[in-house]
Amino acid sequence: MIHPTCLEVLATVQSAFTREIVPRLTDVDGRSTAATIEHLLRHIALRIEHEGQILTTDIARLTGLLAKAVAWRDANGTGAASLRAVLEAEARASGSYRNLGRAAERNRKVS
């Protein structure tokens, strides 16, 4: 069984769109919309290449910020149990892929 990468699937969609759909468009609005779609497909392809690192960097930054918030709340006696629980859960989950769903769930717990 063949398992194409996201980039390969996207390249196939992009190629089919450019080869099959765009030539059939005759009005300016349709061609303009097609150009926008082609631009967005290129943007997504570039974003896929870097998304994992962007998320990893962002999560590391936010984890550091949460640790500082815990320390500040502890020092001011305002309680940091919910923040500490999030950091502990994050530490237990290290090694698993941190997707947007997990990040959103973590944000809901802190709120």
Backbone as CSV, one residue per row, in Angstrom:
resi,resn,N_x,N_y,N_z,CA_x,CA_y,CA_z,C_x,C_y,C_z
1,MET,0.838,-1.177,0.000,0.000,0.000,0.000,0.888,1.247,0.000
2,ILE,0.538,2.197,-0.808,1.303,3.432,-0.915,0.742,4.445,0.080
3,HIS,1.635,5.089,0.798,1.245,6.118,1.762,1.915,7.433,1.380
4,PRO,1.253,8.228,0.541,1.874,9.488,0.128,1.967,10.464,1.298
5,THR,2.969,11.308,1.249,3.107,12.339,2.272,2.084,13.444,2.011
6,CYS,1.904,14.301,2.991,1.002,15.442,2.806,1.449,16.307,1.636
7,LEU,2.751,16.493,1.521,3.260,17.303,0.409,2.980,16.658,-0.938
8,GLU,3.083,15.334,-1.012,2.791,14.635,-2.267,1.311,14.745,-2.626
9,VAL,0.439,14.606,-1.642,-1.000,14.755,-1.890,-1.295,16.174,-2.353
10,LEU,-0.735,17.140,-1.657,-0.954,18.537,-2.014,-0.432,18.844,-3.417
11,ALA,0.729,18.309,-3.763,1.290,18.519,-5.102,0.375,17.929,-6.173
12,THR,-0.228,16.781,-5.892,-1.155,16.159,-6.841,-2.397,17.021,-7.025
13,VAL,-2.949,17.529,-5.926,-4.124,18.405,-5.997,-3.773,19.668,-6.776
14,GLN,-2.629,20.241,-6.447,-2.177,21.463,-7.116,-2.011,21.242,-8.620
15,SER,-1.392,20.150,-8.979,-1.162,19.834,-10.387,-2.478,19.620,-11.129
16,ALA,-3.378,18.853,-10.534,-4.672,18.590,-11.173,-5.469,19.877,-11.335
17,PHE,-5.443,20.722,-10.321,-6.161,21.992,-10.383,-5.619,22.851,-11.530
18,THR,-4.298,22.978,-11.580,-3.659,23.807,-12.606,-3.854,23.228,-14.003
19,ARG,-3.797,21.914,-14.112,-3.882,21.248,-15.417,-5.326,21.119,-15.906
20,GLU,-6.264,20.799,-15.011,-7.631,20.469,-15.432,-8.646,21.597,-15.239
21,ILE,-8.534,22.345,-14.175,-9.560,23.347,-13.851,-9.226,24.714,-14.452
22,VAL,-8.025,25.188,-14.173,-7.654,26.552,-14.574,-7.838,26.800,-16.073
23,PRO,-7.423,25.897,-16.963,-7.595,26.173,-18.398,-9.057,26.329,-18.825
24,ARG,-9.978,25.788,-18.067,-11.402,25.865,-18.431,-12.068,27.165,-17.957
25,LEU,-11.371,27.919,-17.142,-11.941,29.171,-16.635,-11.796,30.253,-17.701
26,THR,-12.900,30.930,-17.981,-12.877,31.913,-19.063,-13.058,33.345,-18.584
27,ASP,-13.676,33.546,-17.431,-13.905,34.921,-16.983,-12.803,35.381,-16.025
28,VAL,-12.670,36.681,-15.914,-11.612,37.282,-15.100,-11.764,36.900,-13.629
29,ASP,-12.989,36.922,-13.123,-13.210,36.584,-11.715,-12.792,35.147,-11.414
30,GLY,-13.153,34.237,-12.292,-12.787,32.832,-12.102,-11.282,32.632,-12.131
31,ARG,-10.613,33.276,-13.078,-9.154,33.141,-13.182,-8.455,33.803,-11.990
32,SER,-9.017,34.906,-11.521,-8.450,35.573,-10.349,-8.587,34.688,-9.110
33,THR,-9.743,34.082,-8.958,-9.959,33.165,-7.838,-9.023,31.972,-7.935
34,ALA,-8.842,31.449,-9.136,-7.933,30.317,-9.339,-6.501,30.699,-8.971
35,ALA,-6.089,31.911,-9.323,-4.737,32.364,-8.971,-4.577,32.440,-7.455
36,THR,-5.618,32.891,-6.776,-5.581,32.945,-5.313,-5.487,31.543,-4.731
37,ILE,-6.261,30.617,-5.272,-6.221,29.225,-4.803,-4.835,28.634,-5.021
38,GLU,-4.257,28.870,-6.188,-2.907,28.356,-6.459,-1.892,28.939,-5.478
39,HIS,-2.030,30.218,-5.193,-1.130,30.852,-4.223,-1.294,30.215,-2.837
40,LEU,-2.530,30.003,-2.416,-2.775,29.386,-1.107,-2.244,27.958,-1.046
41,LEU,-2.372,27.205,-2.121,-1.826,25.843,-2.146,-0.302,25.864,-2.009
42,ARG,0.353,26.827,-2.664,1.815,26.959,-2.511,2.170,27.339,-1.077
43,HIS,1.387,28.238,-0.500,1.615,28.662,0.884,1.483,27.475,1.842
44,ILE,0.449,26.672,1.649,0.244,25.498,2.503,1.412,24.528,2.368
45,ALA,1.882,24.324,1.151,3.018,23.415,0.938,4.247,23.900,1.705
46,LEU,4.506,25.193,1.661,5.642,25.740,2.409,5.408,25.635,3.913
47,ARG,4.188,25.884,4.334,3.854,25.849,5.761,3.999,24.438,6.329
48,ILE,3.607,23.432,5.558,3.726,22.042,6.009,5.177,21.730,6.362
49,GLU,6.103,22.252,5.577,7.526,21.995,5.800,7.991,22.487,7.165
50,HIS,7.390,23.563,7.662,7.887,24.223,8.869,6.932,24.162,10.061
51,GLU,5.718,23.677,9.864,4.690,23.723,10.911,5.107,23.002,12.189
52,GLY,5.706,21.834,12.060,6.115,21.082,13.246,7.088,21.861,14.106
53,GLN,8.081,22.475,13.474,9.057,23.259,14.240,8.418,24.499,14.837
54,ILE,7.521,25.138,14.099,6.828,26.318,14.622,6.064,25.942,15.885
55,LEU,5.324,24.834,15.841,4.563,24.393,17.009,5.479,24.005,18.161
56,THR,6.552,23.286,17.874,7.481,22.870,18.922,8.095,24.084,19.613
57,THR,8.515,25.067,18.837,9.095,26.290,19.398,8.069,27.035,20.238
58,ASP,6.849,27.147,19.734,5.792,27.854,20.448,5.448,27.151,21.757
59,ILE,5.342,25.836,21.722,5.029,25.077,22.934,6.139,25.245,23.967
60,ALA,7.393,25.202,23.533,8.514,25.386,24.465,8.465,26.775,25.092
61,ARG,8.167,27.782,24.288,8.068,29.154,24.804,6.937,29.275,25.815
62,LEU,5.784,28.711,25.483,4.637,28.786,26.391,4.867,27.980,27.663
63,THR,5.544,26.844,27.555,5.845,26.039,28.738,6.761,26.821,29.676
64,GLY,7.753,27.503,29.116,8.627,28.352,29.928,7.861,29.482,30.592
65,LEU,6.940,30.087,29.852,6.119,31.161,30.399,5.227,30.641,31.523
66,LEU,4.632,29.463,31.336,3.802,28.874,32.391,4.624,28.586,33.646
67,ALA,5.842,28.108,33.475,6.705,27.839,34.633,6.975,29.130,35.405
68,LYS,7.207,30.227,34.687,7.412,31.518,35.350,6.136,31.973,36.053
69,ALA,4.991,31.732,35.433,3.715,32.109,36.049,3.476,31.314,37.329
70,VAL,3.830,30.032,37.324,3.696,29.203,38.528,4.570,29.778,39.638
71,ALA,5.817,30.078,39.315,6.740,30.622,40.317,6.225,31.951,40.872
72,TRP,5.718,32.806,39.990,5.200,34.100,40.431,3.985,33.927,41.335
73,ARG,3.066,33.051,40.932,1.857,32.841,41.741,2.201,32.206,43.079
74,ASP,3.166,31.301,43.089,3.605,30.711,44.356,4.201,31.789,45.263
75,ALA,5.030,32.657,44.689,5.684,33.712,45.469,4.682,34.714,46.022
76,ASN,3.579,34.911,45.324,2.566,35.877,45.749,1.406,35.228,46.488
77,GLY,1.492,33.941,46.729,0.458,33.246,47.490,-0.897,33.183,46.811
78,THR,-0.922,33.248,45.487,-2.211,33.230,44.782,-2.585,31.844,44.286
79,GLY,-1.755,30.868,44.548,-2.076,29.497,44.144,-1.812,29.265,42.674
80,ALA,-1.162,28.168,42.403,-0.796,27.868,41.024,-1.135,26.431,40.671
81,ALA,-2.100,25.849,41.368,-2.401,24.425,41.178,-2.793,24.098,39.743
82,SER,-3.653,24.918,39.132,-4.105,24.595,37.770,-2.952,24.708,36.772
83,LEU,-2.104,25.724,36.945,-0.951,25.860,36.051,0.035,24.716,36.259
84,ARG,0.265,24.361,37.514,1.191,23.266,37.813,0.679,21.960,37.200
85,ALA,-0.622,21.727,37.263,-1.212,20.509,36.690,-0.978,20.448,35.181
86,VAL,-1.095,21.584,34.523,-0.860,21.626,33.074,0.590,21.295,32.765
87,LEU,1.516,21.885,33.515,2.938,21.612,33.290,3.273,20.151,33.556
88,GLU,2.687,19.572,34.603,2.942,18.161,34.908,2.386,17.260,33.811
89,ALA,1.205,17.587,33.306,0.616,16.798,32.214,1.481,16.904,30.966
90,GLU,2.022,18.086,30.711,2.894,18.291,29.549,4.160,17.462,29.689
91,ALA,4.706,17.426,30.900,5.920,16.633,31.135,5.642,15.148,30.924
92,ARG,4.476,14.677,31.384,4.116,13.260,31.186,3.927,12.942,29.712
93,ALA,3.486,13.918,28.941,3.198,13.689,27.521,4.428,13.876,26.643
94,SER,5.567,14.220,27.232,6.743,14.437,26.394,7.046,13.164,25.624
95,GLY,7.402,13.336,24.394,7.636,12.200,23.518,6.459,11.921,22.605
96,SER,5.281,12.441,22.944,4.132,12.281,22.049,4.012,13.547,21.198
97,TYR,3.411,13.407,20.038,3.282,14.548,19.140,2.299,15.546,19.721
98,ARG,2.707,16.776,19.773,1.871,17.835,20.344,1.116,18.517,19.209
99,ASN,-0.117,18.146,19.041,-0.887,18.735,17.955,-1.725,19.903,18.460
100,LEU,-2.433,20.546,17.562,-3.229,21.705,17.933,-4.344,21.349,18.898
101,GLY,-4.914,20.162,18.772,-5.968,19.724,19.684,-5.470,19.657,21.115
102,ARG,-4.278,19.101,21.304,-3.697,19.028,22.651,-3.402,20.421,23.185
103,ALA,-2.910,21.306,22.328,-2.618,22.675,22.759,-3.902,23.387,23.179
104,ALA,-4.967,23.213,22.417,-6.248,23.840,22.752,-6.794,23.287,24.064
105,GLU,-6.682,21.986,24.258,-7.144,21.372,25.504,-6.362,21.932,26.688
106,ARG,-5.063,22.070,26.521,-4.230,22.636,27.585,-4.677,24.060,27.894
107,ASN,-4.965,24.844,26.877,-5.409,26.221,27.091,-6.745,26.274,27.820
108,ARG,-7.650,25.346,27.517,-8.942,25.309,28.210,-8.747,25.013,29.694
109,LYS,-7.810,24.137,30.025,-7.568,23.782,31.423,-7.002,24.950,32.212
110,VAL,-6.213,25.784,31.559,-5.605,26.924,32.242,-6.622,28.040,32.443
111,SER,-7.534,28.192,31.508,-8.502,29.298,31.554,-9.414,29.215,32.753
